[in-house]
Amino acid sequence: MLKPQGFKPETFMSIVRWKLVNMLRDAGNILDHTYGYITKFNRIALDLEKSHSTDAFVIAGGTMQERSSVNF
């Protein structure tokens, strides 16, 4: 008998993401979310290197602001 497998990590994160978004909205919060392909498009349009801190900068609406040299 095969042992049942859980969700793939991507599927699990998608379920958790929407659950969190809906819970926050139901609690009266105003929020917006984005997708990786949008972040990638914006990062490339700004000619920025790929990193977690650069993606956070782009998601937060960064364009030409001065940035710290510390990368995580």
C-alpha positions in Angstrom: 0.0 0.0 0.0 1.3 3.4 -0.9 1.8 6.0 1.8 -0.3 9.1 0.9 1.8 12.0 -0.1 1.2 15.6 1.0 0.9 18.6 -1.3 3.8 19.7 -3.4 5.5 22.7 -1.7 4.2 25.0 -4.5 0.6 23.8 -4.1 0.8 24.1 -0.3 2.1 27.7 -0.5 -0.7 28.6 -3.0 -3.3 27.3 -0.6 -1.8 29.1 2.4 -1.4 32.3 0.4 -5.1 32.5 -0.5 -6.2 31.5 3.0 -4.1 34.3 4.5 -5.3 36.9 1.9 -8.9 36.0 2.5 -8.5 36.0 6.3 -6.9 39.4 6.3 -9.6 40.8 4.0 -12.3 39.3 6.1 -10.8 41.0 9.2 -11.2 44.4 7.4 -7.7 44.9 6.2 -7.0 46.6 2.9 -4.3 44.7 1.1 -2.8 44.1 -2.2 -0.7 41.2 -3.4 1.4 40.4 -6.4 2.8 37.5 -8.4 6.4 36.5 -9.2 6.1 37.1 -12.9 5.0 40.8 -12.2 8.0 41.3 -9.9 10.3 39.7 -12.4 9.0 41.9 -15.3 9.4 45.1 -13.1 12.8 44.1 -11.9 14.1 43.5 -15.5 12.5 46.8 -16.7 14.5 48.6 -14.0 17.6 46.7 -15.0 18.2 45.3 -11.4 19.9 42.2 -10.4 18.0 39.2 -9.0 18.1 39.0 -5.2 15.6 38.7 -2.4 16.3 42.3 -1.3 15.8 43.6 -4.9 12.5 41.7 -5.3 11.4 43.3 -2.0 12.4 46.7 -3.2 10.4 46.2 -6.5 7.4 44.8 -4.7 7.3 47.8 -2.3 7.2 50.1 -5.3 10.8 51.0 -5.5 12.1 52.6 -8.7 15.0 55.0 -8.4 15.3 55.5 -4.6 18.7 55.2 -3.0 19.2 51.7 -1.6 21.3 50.3 1.1 24.3 48.2 0.0 23.4 45.4 2.5 21.9 42.4 0.7 20.3 39.4 2.6 
